[in-house]
Amino acid sequence: NAIGDAGVAALLGAIAGGALPTLETLNLGGNPIGAAGQAALAAAIRGGGLGRLERLFIGSPSAELRAACEGRGIDVG
């Protein structure tokens, strides 16, 4: 899908607006998501966003994103 940092920001904006309230698995693997996108995902997860997320596939998660996921019991890889 070629979702990069801007795509992650748009996705998180939609989620913050009420989209995907029952999302349990998010597969972003194979997309060029950089440090900014991963930091935004981590902040959203730490802030309680993606409340039902159980699994996040992103390929190579940053330490910050991994810690945010582990803090919420989200399987990340």
LINWO-V509031 format. One record per residue. RES is the residue in one small letter. PHI is phi in degrees with one decimal (999 if undefined). PSI is psi in whole degrees, 0 to 359 (* if undefined). BURIAL is 1 if it has 9 or more other C-alpha atoms within 8 Angstrom, else 0. Layout:
res=RES phi=PHI psi=PSI burial=BURIAL
res=RES phi=PHI psi=PSI burial=BURIAL
//
This chain:
res=n phi=999 psi=347 burial=0
res=a phi=57.7 psi=39 burial=0
res=i phi=-77.1 psi=117 burial=1
res=g phi=-106.5 psi=202 burial=1
res=d phi=-60.5 psi=319 burial=1
res=a phi=-65.8 psi=323 burial=0
res=g phi=-66.4 psi=321 burial=0
res=v phi=-63.8 psi=318 burial=1
res=a phi=-61.1 psi=318 burial=1
res=a phi=-65.9 psi=317 burial=0
res=l phi=-61.6 psi=314 burial=0
res=l phi=-66.1 psi=326 burial=1
res=g phi=-63.4 psi=317 burial=0
res=a phi=-65.7 psi=319 burial=1
res=i phi=-65.0 psi=318 burial=1
res=a phi=-63.0 psi=332 burial=0
res=g phi=-83.2 psi=2 burial=0
res=g phi=109.7 psi=358 burial=0
res=a phi=-73.6 psi=148 burial=0
res=l phi=58.6 psi=48 burial=0
res=p phi=-66.2 psi=341 burial=1
res=t phi=-109.9 psi=16 burial=0
res=l phi=-60.3 psi=123 burial=1
res=e phi=-110.7 psi=330 burial=0
res=t phi=-130.1 psi=130 burial=1
res=l phi=-126.6 psi=118 burial=1
res=n phi=-108.7 psi=106 burial=0
res=l phi=-111.5 psi=11 burial=1
res=g phi=-58.0 psi=145 burial=0
res=g phi=81.1 psi=6 burial=0
res=n phi=-104.1 psi=148 burial=1
res=p phi=-81.0 psi=68 burial=0
res=i phi=-93.3 psi=120 burial=1
res=g phi=-94.1 psi=196 burial=0
res=a phi=-61.1 psi=320 burial=0
res=a phi=-65.7 psi=317 burial=0
res=g phi=-65.7 psi=319 burial=1
res=q phi=-68.4 psi=323 burial=1
res=a phi=-65.0 psi=321 burial=1
res=a phi=-65.1 psi=318 burial=1
res=l phi=-61.6 psi=315 burial=1
res=a phi=-60.7 psi=316 burial=1
res=a phi=-63.7 psi=319 burial=1
res=a phi=-63.7 psi=318 burial=1
res=i phi=-67.0 psi=314 burial=1
res=r phi=-61.9 psi=326 burial=1
res=g phi=-81.7 psi=2 burial=0
res=g phi=95.1 psi=359 burial=0
res=g phi=-68.0 psi=164 burial=1
res=l phi=55.5 psi=47 burial=1
res=g phi=-56.1 psi=333 burial=0
res=r phi=-105.5 psi=6 burial=0
res=l phi=-63.0 psi=129 burial=1
res=e phi=-114.1 psi=331 burial=1
res=r phi=-139.8 psi=133 burial=1
res=l phi=-128.4 psi=121 burial=1
res=f phi=-107.5 psi=120 burial=1
res=i phi=-136.8 psi=359 burial=1
res=g phi=92.6 psi=276 burial=0
res=s phi=-126.6 psi=87 burial=0
res=p phi=-69.8 psi=144 burial=1
res=s phi=-69.2 psi=164 burial=0
res=a phi=-60.6 psi=321 burial=0
res=e phi=-63.4 psi=316 burial=1
res=l phi=-68.0 psi=318 burial=1
res=r phi=-60.0 psi=316 burial=1
res=a phi=-64.6 psi=318 burial=0
res=a phi=-62.4 psi=317 burial=1
res=c phi=-66.7 psi=314 burial=1
res=e phi=-61.9 psi=324 burial=1
res=g phi=-63.5 psi=335 burial=0
res=r phi=-107.0 psi=3 burial=0
res=g phi=74.5 psi=27 burial=0
res=i phi=-93.0 psi=129 burial=1
res=d phi=-74.2 psi=122 burial=1
res=v phi=-126.3 psi=142 burial=1
res=g phi=-170.0 psi=* burial=0
//
